[in-house]
């Protein structure tokens, strides 16, 4: 290329006639075209997703990764604990973290897992030593310092699964990590423009997070979070993920250093560290930007896809995080993202995936007329032997024939759902039929759930009803969706997006 350029330069420098002038114009045009093509080639390559190679479990793993001007300016902070780290972290190492160039993992125990280092965020002067020695929340931490993982036992690990448990000692300790975590993260990357905080069961849609952050001025103090209240305190829910700009981090850490004793006293009285952090952020003069629906407190399998909060429905927006995501769901989301990046090279006019895209790519293929041993969390109207027995004769007579027969069989339960114009899914177990107008995928299960907590992503009240005629398991449950109504549901939500640009909140 350089030799050709020199030859063209010599030809341009000596025009001697009309023929030379025409030759000059030809050469100028050719040179301009060559320069344009070279620059366009570099431009296009900068927009394409980057394929990274990482050694995972002894094998080279190729990941298609998004590109962004912010890529080198964001530190992702993953918070975990010894009671859950070995179970929850490996799927991160094999998926999303492959595409994040700068991240740090903070825990309550210094160790290495699968070649990744976990830092003890409570070490040193992070917490007053008197509190560490006297507060019962630190019993687990002191056991870990004295005996390492040998100090953990079955009771200590109880509740360390994907959904956690409030009686897990790790949860009681967790509230103390938030303020030291912010301080340590800023010291770790003092020049980062953004700090993104997630947990072990948070799925981070990395390409969308980068695109969302780019819409804010990182030179200003920003706190982006999924709104939650405890009493009158508004804060960003930790499991849904939250982000702080560098100026916000500076203000918060300054406040922490000035009022450390008072903040620690406040932490002792409360039970949620994300709430403590939210209060400190507010006291530092920073308001929270309400990030719903970008930031989600549920997983894609448990969320209601037509839920409305703050007069916003997720369907038309871009997902940035999900919470309570187990390893199977994590890998499914990662596979979707990878395929999306391959099918949609990043270039002007090509958007990142929206909730509607994720639904159609991950959830819709799993919906069908009938699924055995599956609980789709149909929590609308319930028909059961127990509830029907409690009805008066008058109220029982108000039920349609389809409703009165709903608990007879799976097909009768379907007919009860079909008799209700807004019913879209149902579940059946021996002596119990539940119908719902909310669309959820749910999860594999042997027994139905009568009361499910989205906040805790677990069943609070398993069904006490049992039967042996439907399958080998006494807890057998079947789920179904009215698929023609699902199609209309999707069409209606797609039409709701219209031509109004409401993909991003900023």
FIMIRO-305145 format. One record per residue (C-alpha): residue in three letters; x, y, z. Coordinates in steps of 0.001 Angstrom, whole numbers, plus 500000, padded with zeros to 6 digits. Each point is the difference from the previous one (the first is absolute). Layout:
N
ALAXYZ...
//
This chain:
506
UNK500000500000500000UNK502823502414500903UNK501837499289496704UNK496837500592497992UNK499423503259501833UNK503544501216499141UNK499485499100496329UNK496728501927499916UNK501709502941501686UNK502686500105497292UNK497339499878497263UNK498066502863501616UNK503053502211500350UNK500732500404496230UNK496906500704497880UNK501116501480496667UNK496881500088497741UNK496235499494499768UNK500719496286500064UNK501992500570503142UNK497150501971501548UNK497523497210499287UNK502505497512501402UNK500319502214503083UNK496221500002500589UNK499866496219499555UNK502807499457502452UNK498445502392502545UNK496677498169499839UNK501691496603500281UNK502050501171502972UNK496896501367501750UNK498147496719499442UNK502926497978501393UNK500241502223503095UNK496220499794500540UNK499996496214499716UNK502907499664502444UNK498317502250502583UNK496589498327499518UNK501626496610500523UNK501477501131503304UNK496684501645500983UNK497965496877499294UNK502467497784501876UNK499713502283503048UNK496215499540500004UNK499916496235499643UNK499687497887503145UNK503393498842501146UNK500692496273500203UNK502066499325503119UNK501865496829500834UNK500236498835503606UNK501229496801501529UNK497070498419501858UNK500445496633501711UNK503047499310497860UNK498188500785496725UNK500034503116497861UNK496611501710500178UNK499054502464497261UNK497576502725501070UNK498445502654497795UNK500298503220501980UNK498423503432499508UNK502106503056499297UNK499504503456501450UNK502014503181500591UNK499246499401503701UNK501429496494500036UNK503199500970501795UNK498321502466502344UNK497652497711501953UNK500917497910503037UNK497569497177500758UNK499891499066503692UNK498618496561500857UNK499059499551503665UNK499799496509501476UNK500756498005503159UNK501659496761501060UNK496654498231500498UNK499040500396496335UNK503103500821497961UNK500955496485498891UNK496459499339498810UNK499136503278498304UNK503240501334498518UNK501129497349497465UNK497194500805497553UNK501126503659500019UNK503544498986499100UNK498769497948497051UNK497609502617498621UNK499592503762500507UNK503338500660501713UNK501707498764496826UNK498960503306498412UNK500648502373502910UNK503587501300499855UNK500098501343503549UNK498234498472502983UNK500700499281503651UNK498390497491502368UNK499401500933503637UNK499105497401502602UNK500291499374503727UNK502850497537499465UNK503267500302498070UNK500343497073497615UNK500373498890496390UNK497207498255498098UNK500637498574496526UNK503062502204499666UNK498196503209500993UNK500952501928503115UNK497393501021502581UNK500904502907502277UNK498938500202503640UNK498190503336499972UNK499590499997503803UNK503715499731500748UNK502225502711501440UNK498273503196501072UNK496808499276498024UNK498077499456503240UNK500839501089503536UNK501735497084501750UNK497799500381503094UNK496952499370497823UNK501638496981498399UNK500635498509503410UNK496711500848501687UNK497285499969497345UNK498493496511499419UNK499749500773496282UNK503761499380499849UNK499932496512501505UNK500328498449496543UNK502724502434498993UNK502058499270503091UNK499602496262499384UNK501298500482496474UNK502964502033501220UNK500854497376502594UNK499378496783498076UNK499447500889496348UNK497447497865498172UNK500505497334502654UNK497971502339502225UNK496945499541497796UNK497527497243500736UNK496616498903498739UNK498147502450502208UNK502226502844498836UNK499373499129496364UNK496246499704500463UNK498233502276497592UNK503051500536497822UNK498142499010496847UNK498909502360497235UNK497157501416502033UNK501867500397503265UNK498292500088503394UNK499614502644502665UNK501284497590502648UNK503220499418498078UNK502844501544502051UNK501453501239496721UNK496962502204499486UNK500378501569503439UNK503626500762499217UNK499255501308496520UNK498579503350501117UNK503445501005501262UNK501624499656496567UNK498295502834498138UNK501812503066501315UNK503480498366500032UNK499251498617496511UNK499428503476498563UNK503144501347501672UNK502154497064498827UNK498645500161496450UNK500888503671499668UNK503506499349501291UNK500288497062497594UNK499093502108496940UNK500126503688500983UNK499709501190496394UNK497096497797498867UNK497032501990498731UNK497406497473501192UNK499721497334502681UNK497397497261499505UNK499082497875503049UNK498392496554499663UNK499508496844502082UNK500656496311499409UNK496486499374498658UNK499791503188497918UNK500127499637496223UNK501586503036498367UNK499081500653496357UNK503395501549499383UNK499360501430496518UNK496881501782501275UNK501694501296503141UNK502702501614497871UNK497416501587497707UNK497935501255502941UNK502919501542501889UNK501095501835496853UNK496779502028500189UNK501061501660503282UNK502656502604500670UNK502575498128502059UNK501540503272501193UNK496876500555502124UNK499017498039503144UNK497566497247498953UNK498412497144501941UNK498016497628497769UNK497934497399501837UNK496865497862500146UNK497770501846502480UNK499241498406503348UNK498826501382503312UNK500577498904503582UNK497914502365502065UNK500614503440498542UNK503462499189498642UNK500232499718496208UNK502920497993498631UNK501189497973497039UNK499393496281500533UNK503370498221500139UNK498899496792498298UNK498594501946497045UNK503353501697499560UNK500795503701500210UNK502530502401498520UNK501875503000501385UNK501951502561498003UNK503475500993501160UNK498870503328501528UNK497291498148501936UNK502583497504501264UNK502196502889501137UNK497165501621501928UNK498902496741501629UNK503477498953501119UNK500642503472501373UNK496788499760501993UNK500978496495501161UNK503365501191501300UNK498500502997501759UNK497102498151501671UNK501314496435500209UNK499123499457503657UNK496445501323499563UNK499460497966496818UNK501244496834501731UNK497612500658502903UNK497170500400497481UNK501036496769498241UNK499823498108503312UNK496343501021500358UNK498929499105496450UNK499983496753498005UNK500621501061496374UNK503352501348498879UNK498640501362496722UNK497568502096502027UNK502846501317502179UNK501944500949496878UNK496928501654498486UNK499556502168503086UNK503674501029499977UNK499735500876496302UNK496944502136500692UNK501742501647502965UNK502860500808497618UNK497531502013497908UNK499447497514497144UNK496554498967498844UNK499381496567498530UNK499032499593496363UNK497167497455499906UNK501251497317497620UNK496940497776499621UNK499390498204497663UNK503638499863498857UNK500935498617503422UNK497876497011501036UNK499462498421503400UNK498788496720498464UNK501377497421497601UNK498571499605496482UNK498303496759501113UNK498121501557502946UNK499231503545498789UNK496603501046498691UNK500759501141496439UNK497167502519499981UNK500617501490503439UNK499636503782500256UNK501908502106502518UNK500563503742499905UNK497715499926496918UNK502670498005498166UNK499606496531498497UNK503259498100499340UNK499128498661496521UNK501271502952497959UNK503020500782502181UNK503472498501500108UNK500814497572502846UNK503190500757501916UNK499814497650503018UNK497977497101501381UNK500071498669503561UNK499589496537501562UNK501413498412496846UNK501171496405500469UNK502806498391498034UNK497720498389497396UNK498240503313499336UNK503343501783499958UNK501326497765497235UNK496775500380497996UNK500229503799500187UNK503666499886499030UNK499266497763496993UNK497305502460498904UNK502368502963500318UNK502747498252498098UNK497656499134497150UNK498626503542499987UNK503492501468499638UNK500770497623497147UNK496743500818498228UNK500115503742500682UNK503510501422499475UNK500166503302501813UNK499585502804497501UNK497948503188499699UNK496277499217499994UNK500374496547501548UNK498696499993503567UNK500789497855502984UNK497406497377500985UNK496760501071501687UNK497839498034502412UNK497813498962497075UNK503026498506498220UNK501073498090503085UNK496476498691500540UNK499763498728496448UNK503491498509500080UNK500070498403503471UNK496496499738501485UNK497626499438497083UNK501702496793498761UNK499309498444503412UNK496262500746500059UNK497664497267498773UNK496547498552500408UNK501192497706502778UNK503134499494502099UNK500234497234502572UNK501810500467503324UNK499945503739499419UNK498641502843502150UNK499283503097497899UNK499036502020503087UNK496363500490498989UNK498891502149502942UNK496632501351499034UNK496850498066500784UNK500281496665501813UNK497513497148499910UNK500659497274502535UNK498081497518502100UNK500982501969503084UNK498876503398498688UNK496776498739498428UNK499049498423503326UNK500289503420501650UNK497574501654497574UNK496367500459500924UNK497408498373497750UNK499146503406498608UNK503573500853499065UNK500603496538498597UNK496985500409497718UNK501517503159498511UNK502820497910498517UNK499674498814496419UNK499934496302499205UNK503582500241498693UNK501123501584503285UNK498234497406502159UNK501656497197498020UNK503428501653499780UNK501585497808502671UNK498986496704498323UNK502879499767497511UNK502594501929498016UNK497636500326497041UNK497182501232502229UNK502403502576501453UNK500836501117496462UNK496282500437499233UNK499590502121503119UNK502823502235498798UNK498569500198496494UNK496625501028501471UNK501651503142501414UNK500770502520497210UNK503164501352501631UNK501453496667501237UNK503249499130498227UNK501482497157502068UNK499061497412502618UNK501461497227502161UNK498499496784501269UNK500755497508502741UNK497723497397501559UNK497006501881501470UNK501322503475499077UNK499746502241496949UNK501444503517499820UNK499431502456497164UNK501753503293499306UNK499866502997497660UNK503707500678500654UNK502499498274497723UNK502978498310501667UNK502213497098499057UNK500638498640503498UNK502264497070500738UNK500274496244500228UNK498238498747503122UNK498533496901501585UNK497441501838502112UNK497857503109499471UNK500528503176501978UNK497108501817501666UNK501949503122500917UNK503098501140498089UNK502209502957500889UNK501442501891497057UNK502198501969502383UNK501603496819501346UNK499501498006496766UNK498773496970501896UNK496848498209501098UNK498832501158503406UNK497089497556500271UNK500151496684498111UNK496645498417499253UNK498826497537502631UNK497857498173497441UNK501257496628498851UNK498895497287497622UNK501423496882498411UNK497954499537496828UNK501840502410497689UNK503517498644500069UNK502720498247501890UNK500561503008502255UNK497329500788502612UNK500727503696499422UNK499468499856496237UNK499049503342498411UNK499219500929496408UNK500076503424498354UNK498394501307496847UNK499695503160497927UNK497205500999497606UNK502348500434497048UNK497681501922497691UNK499544502532502813UNK503780500115500492UNK500327500969496318UNK497435502792500422UNK501712501068503236UNK503300500406498119UNK498327501842497116UNK498279502397502386UNK503217500786501863UNK501954500417496755UNK497389502496498810UNK500268501879503289UNK503574500951499155UNK498825501846496879UNK502382502584498605UNK500643501733503312UNK503636499874501056UNK499815498627503528UNK502794497442499946UNK502154501825502538UNK499507502095503114UNK502523502754500589
//
